[in-house]
Amino acid sequence: MPRPYDAMPQQILAVFLVLALLITTLTLLRKKGLASLNFSLPRRSNGTKQMQQVDRIVLTAHHSLHLVRVRDRMILIGVSPSGCNAVESFPAES
């Protein structure tokens, strides 16, 4: 009866071979310009931010208020361990 550890070196070798093949393929594709490792989110074409954090006030260790500008609106958000709530929304001043 074969022991369960007899197949372990073959499985480890197979995993390393697959990883080596993936790394080699990715390296070749990157050299040809067909692949890239860009993990950042794409930006909008006009370059302006649609949302930005204006200010933050820490009330306690687990509670805070955040003032966020979304396009032409200001939103006051309360953050607590139970979640986030929009406290107030008003037009942003230019």
C-alpha positions as YAML, in Angstrom:
chain: A
units: angstrom
residues:
- id: 1
  name: MET
  ca: [0.00, 0.00, 0.00]
- id: 2
  name: PRO
  ca: [1.55, 3.37, -0.97]
- id: 3
  name: ARG
  ca: [2.10, 5.88, 1.75]
- id: 4
  name: PRO
  ca: [0.39, 9.29, 1.36]
- id: 5
  name: TYR
  ca: [3.75, 11.11, 1.44]
- id: 6
  name: ASP
  ca: [5.16, 9.27, -1.60]
- id: 7
  name: ALA
  ca: [3.41, 11.60, -4.07]
- id: 8
  name: MET
  ca: [4.32, 14.79, -2.16]
- id: 9
  name: PRO
  ca: [7.64, 15.53, -4.01]
- id: 10
  name: GLN
  ca: [5.90, 15.09, -7.39]
- id: 11
  name: GLN
  ca: [3.12, 17.51, -6.41]
- id: 12
  name: ILE
  ca: [5.59, 20.12, -5.14]
- id: 13
  name: LEU
  ca: [7.64, 19.79, -8.33]
- id: 14
  name: ALA
  ca: [4.49, 20.19, -10.44]
- id: 15
  name: VAL
  ca: [3.51, 23.38, -8.55]
- id: 16
  name: PHE
  ca: [6.99, 24.86, -9.04]
- id: 17
  name: LEU
  ca: [6.96, 23.98, -12.73]
- id: 18
  name: VAL
  ca: [3.58, 25.67, -13.24]
- id: 19
  name: LEU
  ca: [4.76, 28.79, -11.37]
- id: 20
  name: ALA
  ca: [7.97, 28.89, -13.42]
- id: 21
  name: LEU
  ca: [5.94, 28.60, -16.63]
- id: 22
  name: LEU
  ca: [3.62, 31.44, -15.54]
- id: 23
  name: ILE
  ca: [6.51, 33.72, -14.58]
- id: 24
  name: THR
  ca: [8.33, 32.97, -17.85]
- id: 25
  name: THR
  ca: [5.20, 33.66, -19.89]
- id: 26
  name: LEU
  ca: [4.51, 36.92, -18.06]
- id: 27
  name: THR
  ca: [8.14, 38.04, -18.50]
- id: 28
  name: LEU
  ca: [8.02, 37.35, -22.24]
- id: 29
  name: LEU
  ca: [4.69, 39.15, -22.62]
- id: 30
  name: ARG
  ca: [5.99, 42.17, -20.69]
- id: 31
  name: LYS
  ca: [9.10, 42.35, -22.91]
- id: 32
  name: LYS
  ca: [6.89, 42.37, -26.01]
- id: 33
  name: GLY
  ca: [4.63, 45.03, -24.46]
- id: 34
  name: LEU
  ca: [1.57, 42.82, -24.34]
- id: 35
  name: ALA
  ca: [1.25, 42.72, -20.55]
- id: 36
  name: SER
  ca: [1.96, 45.03, -17.65]
- id: 37
  name: LEU
  ca: [1.80, 44.85, -13.87]
- id: 38
  name: ASN
  ca: [-0.05, 48.06, -13.12]
- id: 39
  name: PHE
  ca: [-2.13, 47.54, -9.99]
- id: 40
  name: SER
  ca: [-3.39, 51.12, -9.70]
- id: 41
  name: LEU
  ca: [-6.95, 52.06, -10.54]
- id: 42
  name: PRO
  ca: [-7.46, 53.87, -13.85]
- id: 43
  name: ARG
  ca: [-7.93, 57.63, -13.60]
- id: 44
  name: ARG
  ca: [-10.48, 59.71, -15.42]
- id: 45
  name: SER
  ca: [-9.31, 61.14, -18.72]
- id: 46
  name: ASN
  ca: [-9.77, 64.79, -17.71]
- id: 47
  name: GLY
  ca: [-7.51, 64.36, -14.66]
- id: 48
  name: THR
  ca: [-9.87, 66.03, -12.16]
- id: 49
  name: LYS
  ca: [-10.85, 64.21, -9.02]
- id: 50
  name: GLN
  ca: [-14.56, 63.55, -8.67]
- id: 51
  name: MET
  ca: [-14.32, 62.93, -4.92]
- id: 52
  name: GLN
  ca: [-11.92, 64.15, -2.25]
- id: 53
  name: GLN
  ca: [-11.71, 64.16, 1.52]
- id: 54
  name: VAL
  ca: [-11.77, 67.76, 2.75]
- id: 55
  name: ASP
  ca: [-11.43, 67.24, 6.51]
- id: 56
  name: ARG
  ca: [-11.67, 64.65, 9.27]
- id: 57
  name: ILE
  ca: [-12.33, 65.03, 12.99]
- id: 58
  name: VAL
  ca: [-11.74, 62.16, 15.39]
- id: 59
  name: LEU
  ca: [-14.36, 62.19, 18.13]
- id: 60
  name: THR
  ca: [-13.35, 59.03, 20.01]
- id: 61
  name: ALA
  ca: [-11.15, 56.03, 19.24]
- id: 62
  name: HIS
  ca: [-13.96, 54.51, 17.17]
- id: 63
  name: HIS
  ca: [-16.02, 57.52, 16.05]
- id: 64
  name: SER
  ca: [-15.16, 60.24, 13.57]
- id: 65
  name: LEU
  ca: [-16.67, 62.80, 11.19]
- id: 66
  name: HIS
  ca: [-15.50, 63.11, 7.58]
- id: 67
  name: LEU
  ca: [-16.24, 66.00, 5.25]
- id: 68
  name: VAL
  ca: [-16.16, 64.80, 1.64]
- id: 69
  name: ARG
  ca: [-16.57, 66.80, -1.58]
- id: 70
  name: VAL
  ca: [-18.31, 64.90, -4.39]
- id: 71
  name: ARG
  ca: [-18.34, 67.08, -7.51]
- id: 72
  name: ASP
  ca: [-20.37, 70.14, -6.41]
- id: 73
  name: ARG
  ca: [-21.71, 68.69, -3.13]
- id: 74
  name: MET
  ca: [-20.26, 68.52, 0.38]
- id: 75
  name: ILE
  ca: [-21.27, 65.50, 2.47]
- id: 76
  name: LEU
  ca: [-20.67, 65.14, 6.20]
- id: 77
  name: ILE
  ca: [-20.28, 61.45, 7.06]
- id: 78
  name: GLY
  ca: [-20.35, 59.97, 10.55]
- id: 79
  name: VAL
  ca: [-18.25, 56.83, 11.00]
- id: 80
  name: SER
  ca: [-18.70, 54.40, 13.89]
- id: 81
  name: PRO
  ca: [-18.15, 50.68, 14.49]
- id: 82
  name: SER
  ca: [-21.74, 50.04, 13.39]
- id: 83
  name: GLY
  ca: [-21.18, 51.71, 9.99]
- id: 84
  name: CYS
  ca: [-21.27, 55.02, 8.12]
- id: 85
  name: ASN
  ca: [-24.12, 57.52, 7.96]
- id: 86
  name: ALA
  ca: [-24.55, 60.64, 5.86]
- id: 87
  name: VAL
  ca: [-25.22, 63.32, 8.48]
- id: 88
  name: GLU
  ca: [-25.66, 66.34, 6.22]
- id: 89
  name: SER
  ca: [-25.36, 67.21, 2.53]
- id: 90
  name: PHE
  ca: [-25.09, 70.72, 1.13]
- id: 91
  name: PRO
  ca: [-23.81, 72.54, -1.98]
- id: 92
  name: ALA
  ca: [-20.06, 73.14, -2.07]
- id: 93
  name: GLU
  ca: [-18.86, 76.72, -2.18]
- id: 94
  name: SER
  ca: [-16.77, 77.60, -5.22]
...
